Amino acid sequence: MVPTSHLDGDMMERRIYLNGFMGSGKSTIARELGEQRGWPYRDLDAVIEKRENTTIPEIFEEVGEQPFRDMETRYLEEFSGRTPPFILACGGGTPIRRHNREIMGETGVAIHLDVDVKTIMDRIGEDPHRPLFQNREQVESLFETRQQFYEQLPYTVDTTECSPQEVIEKLLVRVPFF
Ligand code: S3P
């Protein structure tokens, strides 16, 4: 459990964790929203790559998925202790661990950017930077498996056929404390 006694409501509301499947627009929305509000924004994958001095595909290739998941938890935990405000674009698999969901829930606001498989395929087909992205069948299956975890996040915004600005507008309505 993450200690939260030192947090007041306002601080929690200004730690924003963007979640969603690969290609759901987490990084784009974090950047645009961060720039519009003047809040710092980061990508959890980029934090891991910088601190580990490697790339996500290399981590998967050299040590495999589970050690990557451990790093993801470690850096999420560390990042969650930063002074708000901030917007963190998490990895597509970050919310699959209960502990990660607890970290987000206890320190801030976790949002699911919902997207459909067609949009995902259009956006990230053939991206070599995503080790868990192979082909449409594999993406459909992973997408199905992931829904049970995304559904546990407190806020969901449907991003289907939305521009980044439209997603941001929906977010501002859907998540009351923005
Ligand atoms: C993953 C998504 C990736 C990255 C890693 C694993 C996943 O992040 O963390 O390749 O398990 O869905 P993006 O969602 O930013 O592509």
Backbone and ligand atoms as CSV (ligand in chain L), in Angstrom:
chain,resi,resn,atom,element,x,y,z
A,1,MET,N,N,0.834,-1.200,0.000
A,1,MET,CA,C,0.000,0.000,0.000
A,1,MET,C,C,0.872,1.255,0.000
A,2,VAL,N,N,0.395,2.272,-0.648
A,2,VAL,CA,C,1.154,3.514,-0.710
A,2,VAL,C,C,0.648,4.434,0.395
A,3,PRO,N,N,1.559,4.946,1.235
A,3,PRO,CA,C,1.076,5.840,2.292
A,3,PRO,C,C,0.462,7.105,1.715
A,4,THR,N,N,-0.718,7.456,2.178
A,4,THR,CA,C,-1.402,8.616,1.587
A,4,THR,C,C,-1.785,9.648,2.635
A,5,SER,N,N,-1.423,9.389,3.884
A,5,SER,CA,C,-1.901,10.270,4.935
A,5,SER,C,C,-1.410,11.707,4.741
A,6,HIS,N,N,-0.288,11.865,4.017
A,6,HIS,CA,C,0.261,13.199,3.827
A,6,HIS,C,C,-0.403,13.920,2.663
A,7,LEU,N,N,-1.317,13.245,1.964
A,7,LEU,CA,C,-1.926,13.878,0.793
A,7,LEU,C,C,-3.254,14.508,1.156
A,8,ASP,N,N,-3.477,15.698,0.666
A,8,ASP,CA,C,-4.841,16.203,0.803
A,8,ASP,C,C,-5.531,16.014,-0.543
A,9,GLY,N,N,-6.834,16.207,-0.545
A,9,GLY,CA,C,-7.616,15.921,-1.748
A,9,GLY,C,C,-7.107,16.664,-2.957
A,10,ASP,N,N,-6.756,17.909,-2.771
A,10,ASP,CA,C,-6.341,18.719,-3.906
A,10,ASP,C,C,-5.086,18.156,-4.554
A,11,MET,N,N,-4.144,17.689,-3.721
A,11,MET,CA,C,-2.918,17.124,-4.288
A,11,MET,C,C,-3.231,15.881,-5.099
A,12,MET,N,N,-4.113,15.032,-4.549
A,12,MET,CA,C,-4.445,13.793,-5.259
A,12,MET,C,C,-5.071,14.079,-6.610
A,13,GLU,N,N,-5.919,15.101,-6.617
A,13,GLU,CA,C,-6.619,15.397,-7.864
A,13,GLU,C,C,-5.687,15.914,-8.944
A,14,ARG,N,N,-4.521,16.290,-8.581
A,14,ARG,CA,C,-3.625,16.837,-9.596
A,14,ARG,C,C,-2.508,15.874,-9.988
A,15,ARG,N,N,-2.697,14.600,-9.633
A,15,ARG,CA,C,-1.827,13.558,-10.202
A,15,ARG,C,C,-2.706,12.756,-11.167
A,16,ILE,N,N,-2.463,12.938,-12.440
A,16,ILE,CA,C,-3.329,12.319,-13.436
A,16,ILE,C,C,-2.582,11.171,-14.108
A,17,TYR,N,N,-3.165,9.959,-14.057
A,17,TYR,CA,C,-2.562,8.789,-14.686
A,17,TYR,C,C,-3.419,8.400,-15.891
A,18,LEU,N,N,-2.853,8.542,-17.086
A,18,LEU,CA,C,-3.602,8.165,-18.292
A,18,LEU,C,C,-3.279,6.716,-18.646
A,19,ASN,N,N,-4.332,5.932,-18.811
A,19,ASN,CA,C,-4.192,4.512,-19.128
A,19,ASN,C,C,-4.959,4.180,-20.386
A,20,GLY,N,N,-4.682,2.997,-20.908
A,20,GLY,CA,C,-5.410,2.545,-22.086
A,20,GLY,C,C,-4.502,1.672,-22.928
A,21,PHE,N,N,-5.115,0.982,-23.860
A,21,PHE,CA,C,-4.368,0.053,-24.710
A,21,PHE,C,C,-3.334,0.813,-25.540
A,22,MET,N,N,-2.335,0.059,-26.012
A,22,MET,CA,C,-1.354,0.657,-26.934
A,22,MET,C,C,-2.105,1.390,-28.045
A,23,GLY,N,N,-1.691,2.602,-28.339
A,23,GLY,CA,C,-2.330,3.333,-29.422
A,23,GLY,C,C,-3.582,4.082,-29.008
A,24,SER,N,N,-3.881,4.104,-27.718
A,24,SER,CA,C,-5.110,4.801,-27.300
A,24,SER,C,C,-4.916,6.308,-27.227
A,25,GLY,N,N,-3.678,6.758,-27.367
A,25,GLY,CA,C,-3.436,8.204,-27.390
A,25,GLY,C,C,-2.933,8.766,-26.063
A,26,LYS,N,N,-2.497,7.884,-25.171
A,26,LYS,CA,C,-2.074,8.338,-23.835
A,26,LYS,C,C,-0.985,9.413,-23.911
A,27,SER,N,N,0.045,9.133,-24.714
A,27,SER,CA,C,1.186,10.068,-24.769
A,27,SER,C,C,0.770,11.397,-25.394
A,28,THR,N,N,-0.018,11.325,-26.469
A,28,THR,CA,C,-0.460,12.551,-27.144
A,28,THR,C,C,-1.312,13.395,-26.212
A,29,ILE,N,N,-2.242,12.746,-25.525
A,29,ILE,CA,C,-3.138,13.495,-24.639
A,29,ILE,C,C,-2.361,14.063,-23.451
A,30,ALA,N,N,-1.420,13.271,-22.926
A,30,ALA,CA,C,-0.613,13.776,-21.801
A,30,ALA,C,C,0.131,15.035,-22.231
A,31,ARG,N,N,0.703,14.994,-23.423
A,31,ARG,CA,C,1.482,16.148,-23.904
A,31,ARG,C,C,0.577,17.362,-24.130
A,32,GLU,N,N,-0.516,17.146,-24.856
A,32,GLU,CA,C,-1.381,18.291,-25.195
A,32,GLU,C,C,-2.048,18.885,-23.955
A,33,LEU,N,N,-2.517,17.994,-23.094
A,33,LEU,CA,C,-3.171,18.470,-21.870
A,33,LEU,C,C,-2.150,19.164,-20.972
A,34,GLY,N,N,-0.975,18.564,-20.878
A,34,GLY,CA,C,0.084,19.149,-20.059
A,34,GLY,C,C,0.449,20.535,-20.565
A,35,GLU,N,N,0.576,20.657,-21.894
A,35,GLU,CA,C,0.952,21.968,-22.438
A,35,GLU,C,C,-0.159,22.990,-22.236
A,36,GLN,N,N,-1.401,22.542,-22.422
A,36,GLN,CA,C,-2.518,23.483,-22.261
A,36,GLN,C,C,-2.655,23.981,-20.826
A,37,ARG,N,N,-2.395,23.076,-19.885
A,37,ARG,CA,C,-2.570,23.472,-18.475
A,37,ARG,C,C,-1.295,23.956,-17.822
A,38,GLY,N,N,-0.184,23.776,-18.527
A,38,GLY,CA,C,1.100,24.140,-17.931
A,38,GLY,C,C,1.532,23.159,-16.851
A,39,TRP,N,N,1.071,21.921,-16.969
A,39,TRP,CA,C,1.455,20.895,-16.001
A,39,TRP,C,C,2.564,20.031,-16.602
A,40,PRO,N,N,3.520,19.576,-15.791
A,40,PRO,CA,C,4.518,18.641,-16.297
A,40,PRO,C,C,3.856,17.332,-16.727
A,41,TYR,N,N,4.386,16.722,-17.762
A,41,TYR,CA,C,3.831,15.448,-18.224
A,41,TYR,C,C,4.976,14.533,-18.614
A,42,ARG,N,N,4.790,13.242,-18.381
A,42,ARG,CA,C,5.817,12.268,-18.749
A,42,ARG,C,C,5.155,10.992,-19.218
A,43,ASP,N,N,5.976,10.167,-19.865
A,43,ASP,CA,C,5.591,8.830,-20.297
A,43,ASP,C,C,6.301,7.842,-19.391
A,44,LEU,N,N,5.573,6.914,-18.795
A,44,LEU,CA,C,6.235,5.951,-17.901
A,44,LEU,C,C,7.285,5.130,-18.665
A,45,ASP,N,N,6.954,4.745,-19.896
A,45,ASP,CA,C,7.944,3.996,-20.703
A,45,ASP,C,C,9.225,4.808,-20.901
A,46,ALA,N,N,9.070,6.106,-21.145
A,46,ALA,CA,C,10.245,6.952,-21.371
A,46,ALA,C,C,11.056,7.102,-20.089
A,47,VAL,N,N,10.354,7.151,-18.948
A,47,VAL,CA,C,11.059,7.220,-17.658
A,47,VAL,C,C,11.904,5.956,-17.486
A,48,ILE,N,N,11.291,4.813,-17.785
A,48,ILE,CA,C,12.007,3.530,-17.639
A,48,ILE,C,C,13.211,3.496,-18.582
A,49,GLU,N,N,12.989,3.895,-19.823
A,49,GLU,CA,C,14.086,3.841,-20.804
A,49,GLU,C,C,15.247,4.741,-20.393
A,50,LYS,N,N,14.897,5.921,-19.902
A,50,LYS,CA,C,15.958,6.853,-19.517
A,50,LYS,C,C,16.730,6.334,-18.309
A,51,ARG,N,N,15.989,5.911,-17.311
A,51,ARG,CA,C,16.650,5.477,-16.068
A,51,ARG,C,C,17.418,4.170,-16.247
A,52,GLU,N,N,16.896,3.290,-17.090
A,52,GLU,CA,C,17.570,2.000,-17.304
A,52,GLU,C,C,18.566,2.083,-18.458
A,53,ASN,N,N,18.588,3.236,-19.104
A,53,ASN,CA,C,19.493,3.459,-20.230
A,53,ASN,C,C,19.374,2.375,-21.304
A,54,THR,N,N,18.141,2.078,-21.663
A,54,THR,CA,C,17.890,1.071,-22.691
A,54,THR,C,C,16.534,1.367,-23.324
A,55,THR,N,N,16.041,0.446,-24.138
A,55,THR,CA,C,14.727,0.660,-24.748
A,55,THR,C,C,13.761,-0.439,-24.286
A,56,ILE,N,N,12.486,-0.183,-24.425
A,56,ILE,CA,C,11.489,-1.182,-24.006
A,56,ILE,C,C,11.682,-2.494,-24.792
A,57,PRO,N,N,11.829,-2.438,-26.137
A,57,PRO,CA,C,12.037,-3.713,-26.844
A,57,PRO,C,C,13.273,-4.459,-26.347
A,58,GLU,N,N,14.329,-3.719,-26.013
A,58,GLU,CA,C,15.538,-4.394,-25.509
A,58,GLU,C,C,15.284,-5.041,-24.150
A,59,ILE,N,N,14.522,-4.375,-23.319
A,59,ILE,CA,C,14.217,-4.967,-21.999
A,59,ILE,C,C,13.448,-6.273,-22.198
A,60,PHE,N,N,12.444,-6.249,-23.068
A,60,PHE,CA,C,11.665,-7.464,-23.329
A,60,PHE,C,C,12.565,-8.565,-23.877
A,61,GLU,N,N,13.476,-8.172,-24.774
A,61,GLU,CA,C,14.323,-9.178,-25.407
A,61,GLU,C,C,15.353,-9.742,-24.430
A,62,GLU,N,N,15.912,-8.865,-23.605
A,62,GLU,CA,C,17.020,-9.306,-22.759
A,62,GLU,C,C,16.566,-9.971,-21.466
A,63,VAL,N,N,15.526,-9.431,-20.835
A,63,VAL,CA,C,15.132,-10.023,-19.542
A,63,VAL,C,C,13.693,-10.535,-19.528
A,64,GLY,N,N,12.882,-10.136,-20.509
A,64,GLY,CA,C,11.519,-10.665,-20.580
A,64,GLY,C,C,10.480,-9.752,-19.954
A,65,GLU,N,N,9.246,-10.203,-20.038
A,65,GLU,CA,C,8.144,-9.320,-19.624
A,65,GLU,C,C,8.054,-9.124,-18.108
A,66,GLN,N,N,8.239,-10.186,-17.331
A,66,GLN,CA,C,8.019,-10.020,-15.878
A,66,GLN,C,C,8.982,-9.020,-15.239
A,67,PRO,N,N,10.298,-9.119,-15.547
A,67,PRO,CA,C,11.194,-8.083,-15.009
A,67,PRO,C,C,10.804,-6.677,-15.482
A,68,PHE,N,N,10.288,-6.577,-16.719
A,68,PHE,CA,C,9.805,-5.274,-17.186
A,68,PHE,C,C,8.647,-4.805,-16.304
A,69,ARG,N,N,7.732,-5.730,-15.981
A,69,ARG,CA,C,6.582,-5.356,-15.136
A,69,ARG,C,C,7.060,-4.885,-13.755
A,70,ASP,N,N,8.116,-5.523,-13.254
A,70,ASP,CA,C,8.643,-5.105,-11.952
A,70,ASP,C,C,9.215,-3.690,-12.036
A,71,MET,N,N,9.914,-3.414,-13.141
A,71,MET,CA,C,10.453,-2.059,-13.321
A,71,MET,C,C,9.317,-1.060,-13.409
A,72,GLU,N,N,8.282,-1.438,-14.155
A,72,GLU,CA,C,7.131,-0.556,-14.357
A,72,GLU,C,C,6.534,-0.183,-12.992
A,73,THR,N,N,6.378,-1.169,-12.120
A,73,THR,CA,C,5.823,-0.915,-10.789
A,73,THR,C,C,6.763,-0.024,-9.987
A,74,ARG,N,N,8.059,-0.336,-10.065
A,74,ARG,CA,C,9.039,0.434,-9.285
A,74,ARG,C,C,9.032,1.908,-9.695
A,75,TYR,N,N,9.036,2.158,-11.000
A,75,TYR,CA,C,9.091,3.558,-11.457
A,75,TYR,C,C,7.743,4.263,-11.274
A,76,LEU,N,N,6.660,3.500,-11.373
A,76,LEU,CA,C,5.349,4.117,-11.103
A,76,LEU,C,C,5.289,4.550,-9.641
A,77,GLU,N,N,5.752,3.658,-8.779
A,77,GLU,CA,C,5.732,3.951,-7.349
A,77,GLU,C,C,6.559,5.209,-7.064
A,78,GLU,N,N,7.728,5.243,-7.659
A,78,GLU,CA,C,8.621,6.387,-7.446
A,78,GLU,C,C,7.985,7.674,-7.995
A,79,PHE,N,N,7.465,7.573,-9.211
A,79,PHE,CA,C,6.893,8.763,-9.853
A,79,PHE,C,C,5.692,9.293,-9.079
A,80,SER,N,N,4.918,8.358,-8.525
A,80,SER,CA,C,3.688,8.761,-7.829
A,80,SER,C,C,3.986,9.622,-6.601
A,81,GLY,N,N,5.233,9.573,-6.132
A,81,GLY,CA,C,5.611,10.383,-4.976
A,81,GLY,C,C,6.024,11.799,-5.341
A,82,ARG,N,N,6.062,12.084,-6.641
A,82,ARG,CA,C,6.458,13.446,-7.050
A,82,ARG,C,C,5.416,14.481,-6.653
A,83,THR,N,N,5.903,15.678,-6.502
A,83,THR,CA,C,4.990,16.763,-6.144
A,83,THR,C,C,4.047,17.047,-7.313
A,84,PRO,N,N,2.742,17.062,-7.063
A,84,PRO,CA,C,1.812,17.408,-8.136
A,84,PRO,C,C,1.892,18.902,-8.455
A,85,PRO,N,N,1.373,19.352,-9.588
A,85,PRO,CA,C,0.615,18.525,-10.520
A,85,PRO,C,C,1.518,17.797,-11.499
A,86,PHE,N,N,1.003,16.701,-12.040
A,86,PHE,CA,C,1.635,16.073,-13.187
A,86,PHE,C,C,0.644,15.189,-13.921
A,87,ILE,N,N,0.989,14.884,-15.159
A,87,ILE,CA,C,0.206,13.943,-15.955
A,87,ILE,C,C,1.169,12.844,-16.379
A,88,LEU,N,N,0.843,11.607,-16.048
A,88,LEU,CA,C,1.712,10.486,-16.420
A,88,LEU,C,C,0.968,9.587,-17.397
A,89,ALA,N,N,1.546,9.426,-18.593
A,89,ALA,CA,C,1.003,8.454,-19.555
A,89,ALA,C,C,1.608,7.104,-19.203
A,90,CYS,N,N,0.778,6.194,-18.710
A,90,CYS,CA,C,1.275,4.881,-18.288
A,90,CYS,C,C,1.442,3.971,-19.496
A,91,GLY,N,N,2.042,2.807,-19.292
A,91,GLY,CA,C,2.117,1.817,-20.366
A,91,GLY,C,C,0.771,1.109,-20.489
A,92,GLY,N,N,0.543,0.501,-21.640
A,92,GLY,CA,C,-0.737,-0.183,-21.851
A,92,GLY,C,C,-0.997,-1.281,-20.830
A,93,GLY,N,N,0.081,-1.850,-20.283
A,93,GLY,CA,C,-0.085,-2.952,-19.337
A,93,GLY,C,C,0.022,-2.530,-17.877
A,94,THR,N,N,0.239,-1.262,-17.627
A,94,THR,CA,C,0.434,-0.817,-16.234
A,94,THR,C,C,-0.727,-1.224,-15.312
A,95,PRO,N,N,-1.992,-1.057,-15.736
A,95,PRO,CA,C,-3.067,-1.361,-14.775
A,95,PRO,C,C,-3.379,-2.848,-14.608
A,96,ILE,N,N,-2.605,-3.735,-15.252
A,96,ILE,CA,C,-2.920,-5.167,-15.065
A,96,ILE,C,C,-2.527,-5.635,-13.664
A,97,ARG,N,N,-1.605,-4.943,-13.030
A,97,ARG,CA,C,-1.231,-5.311,-11.660
A,97,ARG,C,C,-2.093,-4.557,-10.665
A,98,ARG,N,N,-2.634,-5.328,-9.725
A,98,ARG,CA,C,-3.460,-4.697,-8.690
A,98,ARG,C,C,-2.674,-3.608,-7.950
A,99,HIS,N,N,-1.422,-3.917,-7.651
A,99,HIS,CA,C,-0.621,-2.945,-6.894
A,99,HIS,C,C,-0.487,-1.624,-7.664
A,100,ASN,N,N,-0.326,-1.720,-8.985
A,100,ASN,CA,C,-0.223,-0.490,-9.783
A,100,ASN,C,C,-1.534,0.291,-9.731
A,101,ARG,N,N,-2.647,-0.435,-9.780
A,101,ARG,CA,C,-3.944,0.266,-9.707
A,101,ARG,C,C,-4.093,0.941,-8.350
A,102,GLU,N,N,-3.575,0.253,-7.319
A,102,GLU,CA,C,-3.647,0.851,-5.978
A,102,GLU,C,C,-2.780,2.106,-5.890
A,103,ILE,N,N,-1.588,2.037,-6.459
A,103,ILE,CA,C,-0.708,3.215,-6.413
A,103,ILE,C,C,-1.426,4.408,-7.058
A,104,MET,N,N,-1.995,4.164,-8.244
A,104,MET,CA,C,-2.667,5.264,-8.957
A,104,MET,C,C,-3.865,5.768,-8.160
A,105,GLY,N,N,-4.653,4.819,-7.639
A,105,GLY,CA,C,-5.880,5.193,-6.931
A,105,GLY,C,C,-5.602,5.911,-5.619
A,106,GLU,N,N,-4.504,5.553,-4.985
A,106,GLU,CA,C,-4.219,6.133,-3.672
A,106,GLU,C,C,-3.465,7.456,-3.759
A,107,THR,N,N,-2.912,7.738,-4.933
A,107,THR,CA,C,-2.135,8.983,-5.025
A,107,THR,C,C,-2.734,9.983,-6.010
A,108,GLY,N,N,-3.694,9.542,-6.811
A,108,GLY,CA,C,-4.209,10.452,-7.827
A,108,GLY,C,C,-5.437,9.893,-8.526
A,109,VAL,N,N,-5.573,10.271,-9.780
A,109,VAL,CA,C,-6.762,9.931,-10.553
A,109,VAL,C,C,-6.359,9.123,-11.783
A,110,ALA,N,N,-6.874,7.908,-11.881
A,110,ALA,CA,C,-6.548,7.051,-13.029
A,110,ALA,C,C,-7.679,7.105,-14.048
A,111,ILE,N,N,-7.307,7.352,-15.290
A,111,ILE,CA,C,-8.298,7.509,-16.356
A,111,ILE,C,C,-8.009,6.508,-17.453
A,112,HIS,N,N,-9.069,5.863,-17.941
A,112,HIS,CA,C,-8.933,4.931,-19.057
A,112,HIS,C,C,-9.349,5.619,-20.345
A,113,LEU,N,N,-8.429,5.699,-21.288
A,113,LEU,CA,C,-8.769,6.215,-22.617
A,113,LEU,C,C,-9.189,5.010,-23.455
A,114,ASP,N,N,-10.481,4.883,-23.666
A,114,ASP,CA,C,-11.021,3.717,-24.361
A,114,ASP,C,C,-10.911,3.916,-25.868
A,115,VAL,N,N,-10.579,2.841,-26.553
A,115,VAL,CA,C,-10.341,2.937,-27.994
A,115,VAL,C,C,-10.744,1.599,-28.608
A,116,ASP,N,N,-11.082,1.571,-29.903
A,116,ASP,CA,C,-11.433,0.286,-30.505
A,116,ASP,C,C,-10.241,-0.297,-31.280
A,117,VAL,N,N,-10.370,-1.609,-31.580
A,117,VAL,CA,C,-9.240,-2.314,-32.194
A,117,VAL,C,C,-8.892,-1.736,-33.564
A,118,LYS,N,N,-9.906,-1.300,-34.307
A,118,LYS,CA,C,-9.612,-0.765,-35.641
A,118,LYS,C,C,-8.703,0.467,-35.530
A,119,THR,N,N,-9.058,1.349,-34.605
A,119,THR,CA,C,-8.235,2.558,-34.419
A,119,THR,C,C,-6.818,2.180,-33.993
A,120,ILE,N,N,-6.736,1.193,-33.104
A,120,ILE,CA,C,-5.407,0.752,-32.644
A,120,ILE,C,C,-4.590,0.277,-33.842
A,121,MET,N,N,-5.218,-0.562,-34.674
A,121,MET,CA,C,-4.492,-1.107,-35.834
A,121,MET,C,C,-4.069,0.019,-36.778
A,122,ASP,N,N,-4.962,0.977,-36.986
A,122,ASP,CA,C,-4.627,2.092,-37.882
A,122,ASP,C,C,-3.452,2.901,-37.331
A,123,ARG,N,N,-3.441,3.058,-36.010
A,123,ARG,CA,C,-2.416,3.924,-35.427
A,123,ARG,C,C,-1.067,3.258,-35.275
A,124,ILE,N,N,-1.063,1.976,-34.881
A,124,ILE,CA,C,0.248,1.408,-34.521
A,124,ILE,C,C,0.626,0.140,-35.263
A,125,GLY,N,N,-0.092,-0.174,-36.331
A,125,GLY,CA,C,0.288,-1.350,-37.104
A,125,GLY,C,C,1.766,-1.309,-37.464
A,126,GLU,N,N,2.458,-2.425,-37.271
A,126,GLU,CA,C,3.867,-2.551,-37.673
A,126,GLU,C,C,4.825,-1.695,-36.856
A,127,ASP,N,N,4.482,-1.352,-35.640
A,127,ASP,CA,C,5.411,-0.536,-34.850
A,127,ASP,C,C,6.433,-1.426,-34.140
A,128,PRO,N,N,7.691,-1.343,-34.532
A,128,PRO,CA,C,8.691,-2.234,-33.926
A,128,PRO,C,C,9.038,-1.853,-32.491
A,129,HIS,N,N,8.553,-0.673,-32.054
A,129,HIS,CA,C,8.876,-0.236,-30.695
A,129,HIS,C,C,7.947,-0.881,-29.670
A,130,ARG,N,N,7.001,-1.685,-30.138
A,130,ARG,CA,C,6.040,-2.276,-29.205
A,130,ARG,C,C,6.148,-3.798,-29.244
A,131,PRO,N,N,6.901,-4.364,-28.291
A,131,PRO,CA,C,7.151,-5.805,-28.343
A,131,PRO,C,C,5.897,-6.659,-28.223
A,132,LEU,N,N,4.838,-6.125,-27.612
A,132,LEU,CA,C,3.632,-6.941,-27.460
A,132,LEU,C,C,2.673,-6.764,-28.629
A,133,PHE,N,N,3.117,-6.058,-29.656
A,133,PHE,CA,C,2.251,-5.846,-30.810
A,133,PHE,C,C,2.759,-6.702,-31.973
A,134,GLN,N,N,1.997,-7.730,-32.328
A,134,GLN,CA,C,2.458,-8.599,-33.410
A,134,GLN,C,C,1.549,-8.528,-34.636
A,135,ASN,N,N,0.307,-8.932,-34.466
A,135,ASN,CA,C,-0.623,-8.897,-35.594
A,135,ASN,C,C,-2.029,-8.690,-35.064
A,136,ARG,N,N,-2.973,-8.555,-35.979
A,136,ARG,CA,C,-4.329,-8.197,-35.564
A,136,ARG,C,C,-4.949,-9.216,-34.599
A,137,GLU,N,N,-4.751,-10.511,-34.873
A,137,GLU,CA,C,-5.343,-11.553,-34.014
A,137,GLU,C,C,-4.798,-11.431,-32.589
A,138,GLN,N,N,-3.491,-11.256,-32.510
A,138,GLN,CA,C,-2.848,-11.173,-31.197
A,138,GLN,C,C,-3.321,-9.895,-30.472
A,139,VAL,N,N,-3.470,-8.809,-31.223
A,139,VAL,CA,C,-3.929,-7.553,-30.618
A,139,VAL,C,C,-5.367,-7.709,-30.118
A,140,GLU,N,N,-6.219,-8.366,-30.923
A,140,GLU,CA,C,-7.617,-8.551,-30.510
A,140,GLU,C,C,-7.695,-9.354,-29.220
A,141,SER,N,N,-6.864,-10.392,-29.152
A,141,SER,CA,C,-6.893,-11.253,-27.978
A,141,SER,C,C,-6.379,-10.499,-26.730
A,142,LEU,N,N,-5.278,-9.783,-26.887
A,142,LEU,CA,C,-4.736,-9.007,-25.760
A,142,LEU,C,C,-5.724,-7.918,-25.332
A,143,PHE,N,N,-6.359,-7.304,-26.322
A,143,PHE,CA,C,-7.331,-6.242,-26.069
A,143,PHE,C,C,-8.477,-6.775,-25.186
A,144,GLU,N,N,-8.964,-7.980,-25.555
A,144,GLU,CA,C,-10.042,-8.615,-24.773
A,144,GLU,C,C,-9.594,-8.847,-23.334
A,145,THR,N,N,-8.405,-9.432,-23.201
A,145,THR,CA,C,-7.881,-9.765,-21.872
A,145,THR,C,C,-7.715,-8.523,-21.009
A,146,ARG,N,N,-7.362,-7.433,-21.651
A,146,ARG,CA,C,-7.059,-6.212,-20.894
A,146,ARG,C,C,-8.301,-5.486,-20.359
A,147,GLN,N,N,-9.447,-5.715,-21.002
A,147,GLN,CA,C,-10.621,-4.905,-20.641
A,147,GLN,C,C,-10.968,-5.009,-19.161
A,148,GLN,N,N,-10.834,-6.237,-18.596
A,148,GLN,CA,C,-11.192,-6.440,-17.183
A,148,GLN,C,C,-10.374,-5.535,-16.255
A,149,PHE,N,N,-9.165,-5.184,-16.689
A,149,PHE,CA,C,-8.324,-4.319,-15.847
A,149,PHE,C,C,-8.664,-2.844,-16.073
A,150,TYR,N,N,-8.829,-2.484,-17.350
A,150,TYR,CA,C,-9.172,-1.081,-17.637
A,150,TYR,C,C,-10.507,-0.719,-16.994
A,151,GLU,N,N,-11.425,-1.724,-16.974
A,151,GLU,CA,C,-12.759,-1.445,-16.408
A,151,GLU,C,C,-12.707,-1.099,-14.925
A,152,GLN,N,N,-11.626,-1.488,-14.268
A,152,GLN,CA,C,-11.533,-1.209,-12.825
A,152,GLN,C,C,-11.056,0.212,-12.525
A,153,LEU,N,N,-10.655,0.925,-13.559
A,153,LEU,CA,C,-10.195,2.305,-13.324
A,153,LEU,C,C,-11.412,3.211,-13.146
A,154,PRO,N,N,-11.296,4.216,-12.309
A,154,PRO,CA,C,-12.490,4.983,-11.938
A,154,PRO,C,C,-13.110,5.825,-13.050
A,155,TYR,N,N,-12.320,6.228,-14.043
A,155,TYR,CA,C,-12.872,7.072,-15.106
A,155,TYR,C,C,-12.537,6.477,-16.466
A,156,THR,N,N,-13.522,6.491,-17.356
A,156,THR,CA,C,-13.301,6.053,-18.731
A,156,THR,C,C,-13.786,7.132,-19.680
A,157,VAL,N,N,-12.976,7.406,-20.686
A,157,VAL,CA,C,-13.381,8.366,-21.714
A,157,VAL,C,C,-13.323,7.638,-23.054
A,158,ASP,N,N,-14.433,7.649,-23.773
A,158,ASP,CA,C,-14.469,7.013,-25.090
A,158,ASP,C,C,-13.795,7.940,-26.105
A,159,THR,N,N,-12.728,7.449,-26.711
A,159,THR,CA,C,-11.963,8.306,-27.619
A,159,THR,C,C,-12.233,7.991,-29.089
A,160,THR,N,N,-13.186,7.084,-29.344
A,160,THR,CA,C,-13.446,6.657,-30.722
A,160,THR,C,C,-13.750,7.853,-31.627
A,161,GLU,N,N,-12.982,7.923,-32.709
A,161,GLU,CA,C,-13.144,8.986,-33.717
A,161,GLU,C,C,-13.017,10.389,-33.137
A,162,CYS,N,N,-12.276,10.519,-32.063
A,162,CYS,CA,C,-12.084,11.849,-31.465
A,162,CYS,C,C,-10.691,12.372,-31.791
A,163,SER,N,N,-10.606,13.660,-32.049
A,163,SER,CA,C,-9.297,14.302,-32.172
A,163,SER,C,C,-8.741,14.461,-30.747
A,164,PRO,N,N,-7.435,14.706,-30.617
A,164,PRO,CA,C,-6.897,14.926,-29.271
A,164,PRO,C,C,-7.657,16.024,-28.518
A,165,GLN,N,N,-8.001,17.099,-29.222
A,165,GLN,CA,C,-8.705,18.188,-28.533
A,165,GLN,C,C,-10.097,17.742,-28.072
A,166,GLU,N,N,-10.749,16.907,-28.890
A,166,GLU,CA,C,-12.065,16.404,-28.472
A,166,GLU,C,C,-11.938,15.507,-27.243
A,167,VAL,N,N,-10.874,14.698,-27.211
A,167,VAL,CA,C,-10.652,13.839,-26.041
A,167,VAL,C,C,-10.446,14.710,-24.804
A,168,ILE,N,N,-9.659,15.749,-24.966
A,168,ILE,CA,C,-9.395,16.640,-23.831
A,168,ILE,C,C,-10.688,17.293,-23.355
A,169,GLU,N,N,-11.516,17.710,-24.307
A,169,GLU,CA,C,-12.792,18.334,-23.904
A,169,GLU,C,C,-13.670,17.346,-23.143
A,170,LYS,N,N,-13.687,16.073,-23.629
A,170,LYS,CA,C,-14.469,15.050,-22.921
A,170,LYS,C,C,-13.911,14.814,-21.525
A,171,LEU,N,N,-12.590,14.794,-21.450
A,171,LEU,CA,C,-11.931,14.576,-20.158
A,171,LEU,C,C,-12.332,15.658,-19.159
A,172,LEU,N,N,-12.342,16.884,-19.635
A,172,LEU,CA,C,-12.635,17.996,-18.738
A,172,LEU,C,C,-14.063,17.912,-18.208
A,173,VAL,N,N,-14.961,17.333,-19.018
A,173,VAL,CA,C,-16.340,17.168,-18.559
A,173,VAL,C,C,-16.448,15.939,-17.661
A,174,ARG,N,N,-15.800,14.855,-18.101
A,174,ARG,CA,C,-15.951,13.558,-17.417
A,174,ARG,C,C,-15.274,13.533,-16.045
A,175,VAL,N,N,-14.115,14.152,-15.980
A,175,VAL,CA,C,-13.339,14.119,-14.727
A,175,VAL,C,C,-13.532,15.476,-14.048
A,176,PRO,N,N,-14.382,15.523,-13.038
A,176,PRO,CA,C,-14.888,16.791,-12.528
A,176,PRO,C,C,-13.841,17.735,-11.950
A,177,PHE,N,N,-12.744,17.181,-11.448
A,177,PHE,CA,C,-11.830,18.109,-10.752
A,177,PHE,C,C,-10.794,18.729,-11.634
A,178,PHE,N,N,-10.859,18.540,-12.934
A,178,PHE,CA,C,-9.906,19.249,-13.795
A,178,PHE,C,C,-10.214,20.732,-13.786
L,1,S3P,C1,C,2.742,-2.498,-23.206
L,1,S3P,C2,C,2.560,-1.258,-23.755
L,1,S3P,C3,C,3.677,-0.369,-24.089
L,1,S3P,C4,C,4.912,-0.694,-23.248
L,1,S3P,C5,C,5.238,-2.143,-23.369
L,1,S3P,C6,C,4.093,-3.045,-22.882
L,1,S3P,C7,C,1.564,-3.327,-22.891
L,1,S3P,O1,O,3.304,0.985,-23.821
L,1,S3P,O2,O,4.736,-0.358,-21.906
L,1,S3P,O3,O,5.545,-2.401,-24.702
L,1,S3P,O4,O,1.717,-4.299,-22.117
L,1,S3P,O5,O,0.454,-3.015,-23.366
L,1,S3P,P1,P,2.297,1.824,-24.782
L,1,S3P,O6,O,0.907,1.488,-24.361
L,1,S3P,O7,O,2.643,3.236,-24.490
L,1,S3P,O8,O,2.587,1.421,-26.181
